């Protein structure tokens, strides 16, 4: 579970707790972007269906 991409290896130059918070922030940001994209996609699909009717 402690796997980190090489691009993010620099976070371990700080304390382990800081690295954990950085990983959590990146994961949380990704989740929010995914949820927002999903919501906007469904909204666009509903709008497109209305135009077809």
DSSP file (Angstrom, degrees, kcal/mol; ACC not computed):
  #  RESIDUE AA STRUCTURE BP1 BP2  ACC     N-H-->O    O-->H-N    N-H-->O    O-->H-N    TCO  KAPPA ALPHA  PHI   PSI    X-CA   Y-CA   Z-CA
    1    1 A X              0   0    0      0, 0.0     0, 0.0     0, 0.0     0, 0.0   0.000 360.0 360.0 360.0 -14.3    0.0    0.0    0.0
    2    2 A X        +     0   0    0      2,-0.0     2,-0.3     0, 0.0     0, 0.0   0.123 360.0 134.0 -90.3  22.3    3.0    2.3    0.3
    3    3 A X        +     0   0    0      0, 0.0     2,-0.4     0, 0.0     0, 0.0  -0.571  30.0 179.6 -77.7 131.9    3.6    2.3   -3.4
    4    4 A X        -     0   0    0     -2,-0.3     5,-0.1     5,-0.0    -2,-0.0  -0.998  31.7-110.4-132.3 134.6    4.3    5.8   -4.8
    5    5 A X    >   -     0   0    0     -2,-0.4     3,-1.4     1,-0.1     4,-0.2  -0.271  32.0-114.1 -59.6 151.9    5.1    6.6   -8.5
    6    6 A X  G >  S+     0   0    0      1,-0.3     3,-1.4     2,-0.2     4,-0.3   0.810 115.3  64.8 -58.5 -30.2    8.6    7.7   -9.1
    7    7 A X  G 3  S+     0   0    0      1,-0.3     3,-0.4     2,-0.1    -1,-0.3   0.834 106.3  42.8 -61.8 -31.9    7.3   11.2  -10.1
    8    8 A X  G X  S+     0   0    0     -3,-1.4     3,-1.7     1,-0.2    -1,-0.3   0.281  79.9 105.7 -98.8  10.6    6.1   11.6   -6.5
    9    9 A X  G X   +     0   0    0     -3,-1.4     3,-1.6     1,-0.3    -1,-0.2   0.752  65.6  74.5 -62.6 -23.4    9.2   10.2   -4.8
   10   10 A X  G >  S+     0   0    0     -3,-0.4     3,-1.9     1,-0.3    -1,-0.3   0.729  78.6  74.0 -62.7 -21.8   10.3   13.7   -3.7
   11   11 A X  G X  S+     0   0    0     -3,-1.7     3,-1.2     1,-0.3    -1,-0.3   0.745  83.8  67.1 -67.2 -19.6    7.6   13.8   -1.1
   12   12 A X  G <  S+     0   0    0     -3,-1.6    -1,-0.3     1,-0.2    -2,-0.2   0.464  77.1  82.0 -81.1   1.1    9.6   11.4    1.1
   13   13 A X  G <  S+     0   0    0     -3,-1.9    -1,-0.2    -4,-0.1    -2,-0.2   0.724  94.2  56.1 -71.0 -20.7   12.3   14.2    1.5
   14   14 A X  S <  S-     0   0    0     -3,-1.2     5,-0.0    -4,-0.2     0, 0.0  -0.346 113.4 -63.0 -95.6-175.4    9.9   15.4    4.2
   15   15 A X     >  -     0   0    0     -2,-0.1     4,-2.0     1,-0.1     3,-0.3  -0.273  48.8-110.3 -67.6 155.4    8.6   13.5    7.2
   16   16 A X  H  > S+     0   0    0      1,-0.2     4,-2.2     2,-0.2     5,-0.1   0.852 117.7  56.4 -56.2 -38.6    6.4   10.4    6.6
   17   17 A X  H  > S+     0   0    0      1,-0.2     4,-2.0     2,-0.2    -1,-0.2   0.905 106.5  49.1 -63.0 -41.0    3.3   12.2    8.0
   18   18 A X  H  > S+     0   0    0     -3,-0.3     4,-2.3     1,-0.2    -1,-0.2   0.905 109.6  52.0 -64.4 -41.3    3.8   15.0    5.4
   19   19 A X  H  X S+     0   0    0     -4,-2.0     4,-2.5     1,-0.2    -1,-0.2   0.894 107.8  52.7 -61.5 -39.7    4.1   12.4    2.6
   20   20 A X  H  X S+     0   0    0     -4,-2.2     4,-2.4     1,-0.2    -1,-0.2   0.915 109.8  47.7 -62.5 -43.3    0.9   10.8    3.8
   21   21 A X  H  X S+     0   0    0     -4,-2.0     4,-2.4     2,-0.2    -2,-0.2   0.874 111.0  51.1 -67.1 -37.1   -1.0   14.1    3.7
   22   22 A X  H  X S+     0   0    0     -4,-2.3     4,-2.4     2,-0.2    -2,-0.2   0.936 111.8  46.9 -65.0 -45.3    0.4   14.9    0.2
   23   23 A X  H  X S+     0   0    0     -4,-2.5     4,-2.5     1,-0.2    -2,-0.2   0.907 112.8  49.9 -61.9 -41.3   -0.7   11.5   -1.1
   24   24 A X  H  X S+     0   0    0     -4,-2.4     4,-2.8     1,-0.2    -1,-0.2   0.895 110.7  50.1 -64.6 -39.7   -4.1   11.9    0.5
   25   25 A X  H  X S+     0   0    0     -4,-2.4     4,-2.4     2,-0.2    -2,-0.2   0.901 111.5  47.3 -65.4 -41.3   -4.5   15.3   -1.0
   26   26 A X  H  X S+     0   0    0     -4,-2.4     4,-2.2     2,-0.2    -2,-0.2   0.916 114.5  47.1 -65.9 -42.6   -3.6   14.1   -4.5
   27   27 A X  H  X S+     0   0    0     -4,-2.5     4,-2.2     2,-0.2    -2,-0.2   0.921 113.4  48.1 -64.8 -44.4   -6.0   11.1   -4.1
   28   28 A X  H  X S+     0   0    0     -4,-2.8     4,-2.4     2,-0.2    -2,-0.2   0.894 110.8  50.7 -63.6 -40.9   -8.8   13.4   -2.9
   29   29 A X  H  X S+     0   0    0     -4,-2.4     4,-2.4     2,-0.2    -1,-0.2   0.910 110.4  49.9 -63.4 -42.0   -8.3   15.9   -5.7
   30   30 A X  H  X S+     0   0    0     -4,-2.2     4,-2.3     1,-0.2    -2,-0.2   0.900 110.1  50.5 -62.7 -40.9   -8.4   13.1   -8.2
   31   31 A X  H  X S+     0   0    0     -4,-2.2     4,-2.6     2,-0.2    -2,-0.2   0.909 110.5  49.2 -64.4 -42.2  -11.6   11.8   -6.7
   32   32 A X  H  X S+     0   0    0     -4,-2.4     4,-2.6     2,-0.2    -2,-0.2   0.908 111.3  49.2 -64.3 -41.6  -13.2   15.2   -6.8
   33   33 A X  H  X S+     0   0    0     -4,-2.4     4,-2.4     2,-0.2    -1,-0.2   0.903 111.7  49.4 -63.5 -40.4  -12.2   15.7  -10.4
   34   34 A X  H  X S+     0   0    0     -4,-2.3     4,-2.5     2,-0.2    -2,-0.2   0.927 112.4  47.2 -64.2 -45.2  -13.6   12.3  -11.3
   35   35 A X  H  X S+     0   0    0     -4,-2.6     4,-2.5     2,-0.2    -2,-0.2   0.909 112.8  48.9 -63.4 -42.5  -16.9   13.0   -9.5
   36   36 A X  H  X S+     0   0    0     -4,-2.6     4,-2.6     2,-0.2    -1,-0.2   0.913 112.2  48.8 -63.9 -42.4  -17.3   16.4  -11.1
   37   37 A X  H  X S+     0   0    0     -4,-2.4     4,-2.2     2,-0.2    -2,-0.2   0.901 111.3  49.7 -63.9 -41.2  -16.6   15.0  -14.6
   38   38 A X  H  X S+     0   0    0     -4,-2.5     4,-2.2     2,-0.2    -2,-0.2   0.927 112.3  47.8 -61.9 -45.6  -19.1   12.2  -14.0
   39   39 A X  H  X S+     0   0    0     -4,-2.5     4,-2.1     1,-0.2    -2,-0.2   0.923 113.2  47.1 -62.2 -45.8  -21.7   14.7  -12.9
   40   40 A X  H  X S+     0   0    0     -4,-2.6     4,-2.3     1,-0.2    -1,-0.2   0.852 110.2  53.4 -67.1 -33.9  -21.1   17.0  -15.9
   41   41 A X  H  X S+     0   0    0     -4,-2.2     4,-2.2     2,-0.2    -1,-0.2   0.922 110.5  46.2 -66.0 -43.9  -21.2   14.1  -18.3
   42   42 A X  H  X S+     0   0    0     -4,-2.2     4,-2.2     2,-0.2    -2,-0.2   0.880 112.0  52.0 -65.7 -37.5  -24.6   13.0  -17.1
   43   43 A X  H  X S+     0   0    0     -4,-2.1     4,-2.1     2,-0.2    -2,-0.2   0.909 110.3  47.9 -64.2 -42.7  -25.8   16.6  -17.2
   44   44 A X  H  X S+     0   0    0     -4,-2.3     4,-2.2     2,-0.2    -2,-0.2   0.876 110.8  51.6 -66.6 -38.1  -24.7   16.9  -20.8
   45   45 A X  H  X S+     0   0    0     -4,-2.2     4,-2.1     2,-0.2    -2,-0.2   0.911 110.2  48.5 -64.5 -42.2  -26.3   13.6  -21.8
   46   46 A X  H  X S+     0   0    0     -4,-2.2     4,-1.8     1,-0.2    -2,-0.2   0.892 111.7  50.0 -64.5 -39.6  -29.6   14.7  -20.2
   47   47 A X  H  X S+     0   0    0     -4,-2.1     4,-1.7     1,-0.2    -1,-0.2   0.891 110.0  50.5 -65.6 -39.7  -29.4   18.0  -22.1
   48   48 A X  H  X S+     0   0    0     -4,-2.2     4,-1.5     1,-0.2    -2,-0.2   0.880 108.2  52.4 -67.0 -38.2  -28.7   16.2  -25.4
   49   49 A X  H  X S+     0   0    0     -4,-2.1     4,-1.1     1,-0.2    -1,-0.2   0.877 107.5  52.7 -64.9 -37.5  -31.7   13.9  -24.8
   50   50 A X  H  < S+     0   0    0     -4,-1.8     3,-0.3     1,-0.2    -1,-0.2   0.887 107.8  51.0 -64.3 -39.0  -33.9   16.9  -24.3
   51   51 A X  H  < S+     0   0    0     -4,-1.7    -1,-0.2     1,-0.2    -2,-0.2   0.831 106.6  54.7 -68.0 -31.9  -32.7   18.5  -27.5
   52   52 A X  H  <        0   0    0     -4,-1.5    -1,-0.2     1,-0.2    -2,-0.2   0.760 360.0 360.0 -73.4 -24.6  -33.5   15.2  -29.4
   53   53 A X     <        0   0    0     -4,-1.1    -1,-0.2    -3,-0.3    -2,-0.2   0.466 360.0 360.0 -79.5 360.0  -37.1   15.2  -28.2
